[in-house]
Amino acid sequence: MASVMLDVNEIKTALENNDLARAAKKALEYLDMSNNVPLNIAITGESGSGKSTLVNALRGIRNKTEGAAPTGVMETTMEPTEYLHPEHPNIKIWDLPGIGTINFTADKYLEYVGFQKYDFFIIVSSDRFRENDAKLAKEIQKMKKKFCFVRSKIDHNIRDEKEEDPNTKEEDVLNIIRNNCTEELQKLGFESPKIFLVSGLSLHLYEFKDLWKTLEADLPKLQRDVLSAISYKLDLSTCIASVLCTNVCGAKVFFCSHSY
């Protein structure tokens, strides 16, 4: 935080001294830093819901390969574990331990995983959303942070339904699952929950692409939120607005007239 405030003060000082070249240089450095602000995305939910598989899917890595989050029939994530996104190293995807297990009861879970440090949350369930999921979501809401719900292992549901009735239509099963999830979450107090139906092992199917697009669409705003917190929500418009669109060439400085 100190370094950020120092950069801001340097920009202000340079502008006050009419040192436009230095102000432009510092403003561009500041913008470059803002594009690399760490962003922490937490994958959470009950044990066995497919959290680790989703972590790997979001990183474009298959289960059981080098660098992948461990997966298995038993709870494999025993403490919050950080994984960098291969294309966006400033984005950290956290695989959190399952809530509601013997090791992590709901009342101790939030304290243990350090919920305050995360910027976006994905709450995963492999069957139905329960009280623990609602508790997590409500705590996230209290922190005024963004989250969405993921109903995982959709391929298993499709397979099971078709085994019982080969004439089952996939679209009908998906609609039933979505409606059930929506009703469950509405009963738990969420009027219009954002839900994605995914299979971590079959990314081309169902709504994984929609989940990723939604996450990507939120990233710029999330980065601004993180930057705002780091810089104590300083209003920088008065000191860098005029140098955000600056070209520095030798001793010449050219300004354009965009408004911010």
Order of alpha helices (4+ residues) and beta strands (2+ residues): alpha-alpha-beta-alpha-beta-beta-alpha-beta-alpha-beta-alpha-alpha-beta-alpha-alpha-beta-beta
